[in-house]
Amino acid sequence: MILTKDFSEAKAEILGKILKESFVCKSRYGNALSSRPSLVVVENPESSELIPDFFIEKYQKAVEKAKDAVVSKLKKFPFTRRLSIPLWSPEEHLSKNPAAITEISFLLDEKLHLTAYFRSLECLNYFDVNFQFLSRVLEDVAIDAELEAGSVAMLVAIPHVYERDAKRAEKLAKDCREVYGYTDLGTHLVESYISSAWHSAMEVIYNHGKIKATEWDMFESQKTSKFVHRLFIEVRNPEENKLHDKAPFTENYCLDYAISYVIGGTFEKVEGSLLKEGEEYTYAERARFCERDEVKVDQLFEALRKLKADKCSRDCYVGISRFWDLESRDPPCLRGYQFVGIKEKLLGIFYMRSNDVYGAMHANMVAFALLTKLVSELAGFKGYEYIHFAVDAHVYEGFLDAVREILYPKMKR
């Protein structure tokens, strides 16, 4: 995690990281020097005039369309976890220049903070324009909601500069000082296994989390939760030690959940509804064939097709969220995911607006990692890694005792 006071420092550090880690990927725009995904957090963003740009105008229209709903919900439920605006739609797969920012999320933690997902960002020439846009969005929403603006974060799946610009980038770059562990503005964990990642996530929340109310006031055990803001976990070896021995799920449950709810049962192109009777949506339905979409695209099929054709493709994003989710009482926690090729490995990056760490995260991680594994094999990669991100990662009050027993079991005498 790159954590800085201002955006110019953040830009210099991410350029430094790209140049230090750089591996070359070919694209239609020229050879690109890329690095691993990065969470960039700027504590004190300063809003300024927007820099004219075609994509910024497109993003601005989507934000303006959602702004009233966001402000209204903030005023009614300032502690809400349901404020996430999708800028990606399935038909982006049919575009030659799909949206780079796919999701913008808000969370109130004393101040109002903004987090955005970038499927790709050229960090020398386009860091400024995108950051200024996000800063302006945060300031505008905060003013209308009568709140103080806080930090801006960018989860960048593919940070890169073009090889032809390397010398210019070197003049601006600084050594990247990655921050690991817990901070108020983000937590970055690197774990070997899914089981240890789940354990560490609970440990961070139990020891450092803050208490706040939730919108689930009809359930006594879920009226409040203990949460941390922006939980970013890299799992380097997800194939081993998958299931923690204290997990509240069996391995069979996780596999069934992965196949039916996340993947959709097949990697052939889906051209009909995947919903069972009584289901409002599933992650597979949103990824592959959503009845409410005007243009229906099997995004998972398209992402796999692109990877097979080009292991360096920057367009392999699958959007789960939809604009109408802003009015839903139970919007999808998973907002989208992306497959990124790094040399001979495939990374699966999964972005969640909210994640119940005790009650859901472990099953989520096993399922999402299995999807990444299958895609990596089908696309011809030699291995895979898994990255899990949640804007609000929490444990409900009613499960804190169960978490304590897992973390600090009582020894029998």
Secondary structure, DSSP 8 states (H G I E B T S, - for coil): -EEESSHHHHHHHHHHHHHHH-EEE--TT--EEE---EEEEESS---------HHHHHHHHHHHHHHHHHHHHHHH-TT-S--EEE---GGGGG-SS--SEEEEEEEESSSEEEEEEES-EETTTSHHHHHHHHHHHHHHHHHHTT--EEEEEEEESSEEEEGGGHHHHHHH--------EEETTEEEEEESSHHHHHHHHHHHHHHH-EEEE-S-TTSGGGSEEEEEEEEEEEES-TTSS-S-TT-SS-HHHHHHIIIIIII-S-SS---S----TT-S--HHHHHH--TT-SS---HHHHHHHHHHH-TT-S--EEE---GGGGG-SS--SEEEEEEEEETTEEEEEEEEEEEEIIIIIHHHHHHHHHHHHHHHHHHT-SEEEEEEEEEEEEEEGGGHHHHHHHHS-----
